[in-house]
């Protein structure tokens, strides 16, 4: 690879160079922001569980029942 040729092309193709740098910058910034948001969401989801002292949360698979009649199990008195 000829470094002089690459630098010459970058100099003469200024618009393409600027647009490439701008596109890469926006893409990298979006990845950083999404990573930060997912980390913040994960930490926010753990706060209520830490307050009650729960380390593990168990949930049955399937739809969540809306009323007591929809439940597939009954609580025995």
Secondary structure, DSSP 8 states (H G I E B T S, - for coil): --HHHHHHHHHH-HHHHHHHHHHHHHHHHHHHHHHHHHHHHHHHHHHHHHHHT-S-----SS---SSSTT-SS----
